[in-house]
Amino acid sequence: MGHGAQKKSLEKLSAKTGAPVAALMRRAIDNYLTMREKQLR
């Protein structure tokens, strides 16, 4: 399963939820960074 397949499923998800892919990516990155900060503390 390559990177393209992941992007396709993201686009499908965004089409379903109505959220743009960029917004989904930003939220995922925000969540990840918040998690990392908690772990490092």
N, CA, C and O atoms as a Maestro MAE file, in Angstrom:
{
 s_m_m2io_version
 :::
 2.0.0
}

f_m_ct {
 s_m_title
 :::
 protein
 m_atom[164] {
  # First column is atom index #
  i_m_mmod_type
  r_m_x_coord
  r_m_y_coord
  r_m_z_coord
  i_m_residue_number
  s_m_chain_name
  s_m_pdb_residue_name
  s_m_pdb_atom_name
  i_m_atomic_number
  :::
  1 25 0.855 -1.200 0.000 1 A "MET " " N  " 7
  2 3 0.000 0.000 0.000 1 A "MET " " CA " 6
  3 2 0.883 1.240 0.000 1 A "MET " " C  " 6
  4 15 1.533 1.539 1.002 1 A "MET " " O  " 8
  5 25 0.911 1.951 -1.098 2 A "GLY " " N  " 7
  6 3 1.793 3.100 -1.224 2 A "GLY " " CA " 6
  7 2 1.207 4.356 -0.637 2 A "GLY " " C  " 6
  8 15 0.134 4.346 -0.033 2 A "GLY " " O  " 8
  9 25 1.935 5.444 -0.826 3 A "HIS " " N  " 7
  10 3 1.519 6.741 -0.290 3 A "HIS " " CA " 6
  11 2 0.274 7.260 -1.011 3 A "HIS " " C  " 6
  12 15 -0.562 7.949 -0.427 3 A "HIS " " O  " 8
  13 25 0.174 6.909 -2.297 4 A "GLY " " N  " 7
  14 3 -0.959 7.381 -3.087 4 A "GLY " " CA " 6
  15 2 -2.280 6.849 -2.553 4 A "GLY " " C  " 6
  16 15 -3.285 7.559 -2.534 4 A "GLY " " O  " 8
  17 25 -2.269 5.576 -2.113 5 A "ALA " " N  " 7
  18 3 -3.492 4.974 -1.593 5 A "ALA " " CA " 6
  19 2 -3.951 5.703 -0.339 5 A "ALA " " C  " 6
  20 15 -5.146 5.918 -0.138 5 A "ALA " " O  " 8
  21 25 -2.992 6.081 0.506 6 A "GLN " " N  " 7
  22 3 -3.338 6.793 1.736 6 A "GLN " " CA " 6
  23 2 -3.984 8.139 1.407 6 A "GLN " " C  " 6
  24 15 -4.971 8.532 2.028 6 A "GLN " " O  " 8
  25 25 -3.425 8.830 0.438 7 A "LYS " " N  " 7
  26 3 -3.964 10.135 0.047 7 A "LYS " " CA " 6
  27 2 -5.376 9.968 -0.528 7 A "LYS " " C  " 6
  28 15 -6.255 10.801 -0.304 7 A "LYS " " O  " 8
  29 25 -5.572 8.874 -1.273 8 A "LYS " " N  " 7
  30 3 -6.892 8.626 -1.865 8 A "LYS " " CA " 6
  31 2 -7.932 8.440 -0.771 8 A "LYS " " C  " 6
  32 15 -9.022 9.008 -0.846 8 A "LYS " " O  " 8
  33 25 -7.601 7.645 0.250 9 A "SER " " N  " 7
  34 3 -8.559 7.412 1.331 9 A "SER " " CA " 6
  35 2 -8.812 8.704 2.095 9 A "SER " " C  " 6
  36 15 -9.925 8.936 2.566 9 A "SER " " O  " 8
  37 25 -7.790 9.548 2.224 10 A "LEU " " N  " 7
  38 3 -7.967 10.848 2.881 10 A "LEU " " CA " 6
  39 2 -8.930 11.711 2.085 10 A "LEU " " C  " 6
  40 15 -9.803 12.372 2.647 10 A "LEU " " O  " 8
  41 25 -8.760 11.695 0.760 11 A "GLU " " N  " 7
  42 3 -9.643 12.490 -0.094 11 A "GLU " " CA " 6
  43 2 -11.070 11.978 -0.013 11 A "GLU " " C  " 6
  44 15 -12.019 12.762 -0.032 11 A "GLU " " O  " 8
  45 25 -11.223 10.642 0.078 12 A "LYS " " N  " 7
  46 3 -12.550 10.054 0.207 12 A "LYS " " CA " 6
  47 2 -13.179 10.499 1.523 12 A "LYS " " C  " 6
  48 15 -14.356 10.856 1.580 12 A "LYS " " O  " 8
  49 25 -12.370 10.470 2.577 13 A "LEU " " N  " 7
  50 3 -12.844 10.884 3.897 13 A "LEU " " CA " 6
  51 2 -13.260 12.344 3.873 13 A "LEU " " C  " 6
  52 15 -14.304 12.701 4.418 13 A "LEU " " O  " 8
  53 25 -12.460 13.182 3.251 14 A "SER " " N  " 7
  54 3 -12.774 14.610 3.207 14 A "SER " " CA " 6
  55 2 -14.041 14.846 2.395 14 A "SER " " C  " 6
  56 15 -14.829 15.737 2.712 14 A "SER " " O  " 8
  57 25 -14.237 14.050 1.350 15 A "ALA " " N  " 7
  58 3 -15.455 14.192 0.550 15 A "ALA " " CA " 6
  59 2 -16.671 13.809 1.390 15 A "ALA " " C  " 6
  60 15 -17.733 14.420 1.273 15 A "ALA " " O  " 8
  61 25 -16.507 12.792 2.239 16 A "LYS " " N  " 7
  62 3 -17.602 12.331 3.088 16 A "LYS " " CA " 6
  63 2 -17.934 13.360 4.164 16 A "LYS " " C  " 6
  64 15 -19.101 13.681 4.388 16 A "LYS " " O  " 8
  65 25 -16.895 13.875 4.831 17 A "THR " " N  " 7
  66 3 -17.112 14.793 5.955 17 A "THR " " CA " 6
  67 2 -17.272 16.234 5.489 17 A "THR " " C  " 6
  68 15 -17.774 17.075 6.235 17 A "THR " " O  " 8
  69 25 -16.851 16.526 4.260 18 A "GLY " " N  " 7
  70 3 -16.949 17.885 3.746 18 A "GLY " " CA " 6
  71 2 -15.789 18.763 4.188 18 A "GLY " " C  " 6
  72 15 -15.785 19.964 3.915 18 A "GLY " " O  " 8
  73 25 -14.805 18.180 4.867 19 A "ALA " " N  " 7
  74 3 -13.642 18.957 5.301 19 A "ALA " " CA " 6
  75 2 -12.549 18.841 4.248 19 A "ALA " " C  " 6
  76 15 -12.305 17.747 3.739 19 A "ALA " " O  " 8
  77 25 -11.885 19.947 3.911 20 A "PRO " " N  " 7
  78 3 -10.790 19.876 2.945 20 A "PRO " " CA " 6
  79 2 -9.626 19.047 3.481 20 A "PRO " " C  " 6
  80 15 -9.385 19.003 4.688 20 A "PRO " " O  " 8
  81 25 -8.913 18.394 2.574 21 A "VAL " " N  " 7
  82 3 -7.807 17.519 2.983 21 A "VAL " " CA " 6
  83 2 -6.777 18.287 3.798 21 A "VAL " " C  " 6
  84 15 -6.252 17.766 4.783 21 A "VAL " " O  " 8
  85 25 -6.485 19.515 3.399 22 A "ALA " " N  " 7
  86 3 -5.476 20.311 4.102 22 A "ALA " " CA " 6
  87 2 -5.867 20.511 5.563 22 A "ALA " " C  " 6
  88 15 -5.019 20.439 6.453 22 A "ALA " " O  " 8
  89 25 -7.150 20.763 5.808 23 A "ALA " " N  " 7
  90 3 -7.610 20.975 7.181 23 A "ALA " " CA " 6
  91 2 -7.463 19.686 7.983 23 A "ALA " " C  " 6
  92 15 -7.058 19.715 9.145 23 A "ALA " " O  " 8
  93 25 -7.795 18.555 7.360 24 A "LEU " " N  " 7
  94 3 -7.654 17.267 8.047 24 A "LEU " " CA " 6
  95 2 -6.195 17.014 8.394 24 A "LEU " " C  " 6
  96 15 -5.875 16.580 9.500 24 A "LEU " " O  " 8
  97 25 -5.308 17.292 7.434 25 A "MET " " N  " 7
  98 3 -3.887 17.077 7.672 25 A "MET " " CA " 6
  99 2 -3.395 17.958 8.813 25 A "MET " " C  " 6
  100 15 -2.656 17.507 9.688 25 A "MET " " O  " 8
  101 25 -3.818 19.230 8.792 26 A "ARG " " N  " 7
  102 3 -3.370 20.160 9.833 26 A "ARG " " CA " 6
  103 2 -3.837 19.678 11.205 26 A "ARG " " C  " 6
  104 15 -3.084 19.732 12.177 26 A "ARG " " O  " 8
  105 25 -5.082 19.206 11.277 27 A "ARG " " N  " 7
  106 3 -5.602 18.739 12.560 27 A "ARG " " CA " 6
  107 2 -4.831 17.517 13.033 27 A "ARG " " C  " 6
  108 15 -4.512 17.398 14.216 27 A "ARG " " O  " 8
  109 25 -4.530 16.604 12.104 28 A "ALA " " N  " 7
  110 3 -3.777 15.402 12.460 28 A "ALA " " CA " 6
  111 2 -2.395 15.780 12.980 28 A "ALA " " C  " 6
  112 15 -1.928 15.221 13.972 28 A "ALA " " O  " 8
  113 25 -1.742 16.725 12.313 29 A "ILE " " N  " 7
  114 3 -0.403 17.161 12.740 29 A "ILE " " CA " 6
  115 2 -0.484 17.842 14.103 29 A "ILE " " C  " 6
  116 15 0.364 17.613 14.966 29 A "ILE " " O  " 8
  117 25 -1.502 18.677 14.296 30 A "ASP " " N  " 7
  118 3 -1.683 19.345 15.591 30 A "ASP " " CA " 6
  119 2 -1.840 18.316 16.701 30 A "ASP " " C  " 6
  120 15 -1.205 18.422 17.751 30 A "ASP " " O  " 8
  121 25 -2.688 17.320 16.463 31 A "ASN " " N  " 7
  122 3 -2.903 16.275 17.466 31 A "ASN " " CA " 6
  123 2 -1.602 15.555 17.769 31 A "ASN " " C  " 6
  124 15 -1.293 15.284 18.929 31 A "ASN " " O  " 8
  125 25 -0.835 15.244 16.724 32 A "TYR " " N  " 7
  126 3 0.425 14.531 16.886 32 A "TYR " " CA " 6
  127 2 1.413 15.353 17.710 32 A "TYR " " C  " 6
  128 15 2.053 14.829 18.621 32 A "TYR " " O  " 8
  129 25 1.534 16.636 17.388 33 A "LEU " " N  " 7
  130 3 2.479 17.490 18.111 33 A "LEU " " CA " 6
  131 2 2.065 17.636 19.569 33 A "LEU " " C  " 6
  132 15 2.916 17.630 20.459 33 A "LEU " " O  " 8
  133 25 0.774 17.764 19.819 34 A "THR " " N  " 7
  134 3 0.288 17.877 21.199 34 A "THR " " CA " 6
  135 2 0.627 16.611 21.976 34 A "THR " " C  " 6
  136 15 1.058 16.675 23.127 34 A "THR " " O  " 8
  137 25 0.429 15.456 21.332 35 A "MET " " N  " 7
  138 3 0.752 14.191 21.982 35 A "MET " " CA " 6
  139 2 2.237 14.123 22.318 35 A "MET " " C  " 6
  140 15 2.615 13.737 23.424 35 A "MET " " O  " 8
  141 25 3.078 14.502 21.350 36 A "ARG " " N  " 7
  142 3 4.529 14.452 21.549 36 A "ARG " " CA " 6
  143 2 4.938 15.363 22.708 36 A "ARG " " C  " 6
  144 15 5.777 14.985 23.526 36 A "ARG " " O  " 8
  145 25 4.361 16.539 22.782 37 A "GLU " " N  " 7
  146 3 4.706 17.476 23.857 37 A "GLU " " CA " 6
  147 2 4.404 16.856 25.216 37 A "GLU " " C  " 6
  148 15 5.205 16.961 26.145 37 A "GLU " " O  " 8
  149 25 3.245 16.209 25.331 38 A "LYS " " N  " 7
  150 3 2.869 15.591 26.600 38 A "LYS " " CA " 6
  151 2 3.844 14.482 26.966 38 A "LYS " " C  " 6
  152 15 4.188 14.311 28.135 38 A "LYS " " O  " 8
  153 25 4.294 13.719 25.951 39 A "GLN " " N  " 7
  154 3 5.219 12.621 26.211 39 A "GLN " " CA " 6
  155 2 6.579 13.147 26.654 39 A "GLN " " C  " 6
  156 15 7.224 12.553 27.518 39 A "GLN " " O  " 8
  157 25 7.014 14.254 26.067 40 A "LEU " " N  " 7
  158 3 8.345 14.782 26.377 40 A "LEU " " CA " 6
  159 2 8.379 15.424 27.756 40 A "LEU " " C  " 6
  160 15 9.426 15.469 28.402 40 A "LEU " " O  " 8
  161 25 7.226 15.922 28.206 41 A "ARG " " N  " 7
  162 3 7.207 16.589 29.500 41 A "ARG " " CA " 6
  163 2 7.341 15.618 30.654 41 A "ARG " " C  " 6
  164 15 7.341 16.034 31.813 41 A "ARG " " O  " 8
  :::
 }
 m_bond[163] {
  # First column is bond index #
  i_m_from
  i_m_to
  i_m_order
  :::
  1 1 2 1
  2 2 3 1
  3 3 4 2
  4 3 5 1
  5 5 6 1
  6 6 7 1
  7 7 8 2
  8 7 9 1
  9 9 10 1
  10 10 11 1
  11 11 12 2
  12 11 13 1
  13 13 14 1
  14 14 15 1
  15 15 16 2
  16 15 17 1
  17 17 18 1
  18 18 19 1
  19 19 20 2
  20 19 21 1
  21 21 22 1
  22 22 23 1
  23 23 24 2
  24 23 25 1
  25 25 26 1
  26 26 27 1
  27 27 28 2
  28 27 29 1
  29 29 30 1
  30 30 31 1
  31 31 32 2
  32 31 33 1
  33 33 34 1
  34 34 35 1
  35 35 36 2
  36 35 37 1
  37 37 38 1
  38 38 39 1
  39 39 40 2
  40 39 41 1
  41 41 42 1
  42 42 43 1
  43 43 44 2
  44 43 45 1
  45 45 46 1
  46 46 47 1
  47 47 48 2
  48 47 49 1
  49 49 50 1
  50 50 51 1
  51 51 52 2
  52 51 53 1
  53 53 54 1
  54 54 55 1
  55 55 56 2
  56 55 57 1
  57 57 58 1
  58 58 59 1
  59 59 60 2
  60 59 61 1
  61 61 62 1
  62 62 63 1
  63 63 64 2
  64 63 65 1
  65 65 66 1
  66 66 67 1
  67 67 68 2
  68 67 69 1
  69 69 70 1
  70 70 71 1
  71 71 72 2
  72 71 73 1
  73 73 74 1
  74 74 75 1
  75 75 76 2
  76 75 77 1
  77 77 78 1
  78 78 79 1
  79 79 80 2
  80 79 81 1
  81 81 82 1
  82 82 83 1
  83 83 84 2
  84 83 85 1
  85 85 86 1
  86 86 87 1
  87 87 88 2
  88 87 89 1
  89 89 90 1
  90 90 91 1
  91 91 92 2
  92 91 93 1
  93 93 94 1
  94 94 95 1
  95 95 96 2
  96 95 97 1
  97 97 98 1
  98 98 99 1
  99 99 100 2
  100 99 101 1
  101 101 102 1
  102 102 103 1
  103 103 104 2
  104 103 105 1
  105 105 106 1
  106 106 107 1
  107 107 108 2
  108 107 109 1
  109 109 110 1
  110 110 111 1
  111 111 112 2
  112 111 113 1
  113 113 114 1
  114 114 115 1
  115 115 116 2
  116 115 117 1
  117 117 118 1
  118 118 119 1
  119 119 120 2
  120 119 121 1
  121 121 122 1
  122 122 123 1
  123 123 124 2
  124 123 125 1
  125 125 126 1
  126 126 127 1
  127 127 128 2
  128 127 129 1
  129 129 130 1
  130 130 131 1
  131 131 132 2
  132 131 133 1
  133 133 134 1
  134 134 135 1
  135 135 136 2
  136 135 137 1
  137 137 138 1
  138 138 139 1
  139 139 140 2
  140 139 141 1
  141 141 142 1
  142 142 143 1
  143 143 144 2
  144 143 145 1
  145 145 146 1
  146 146 147 1
  147 147 148 2
  148 147 149 1
  149 149 150 1
  150 150 151 1
  151 151 152 2
  152 151 153 1
  153 153 154 1
  154 154 155 1
  155 155 156 2
  156 155 157 1
  157 157 158 1
  158 158 159 1
  159 159 160 2
  160 159 161 1
  161 161 162 1
  162 162 163 1
  163 163 164 2
  :::
 }
}
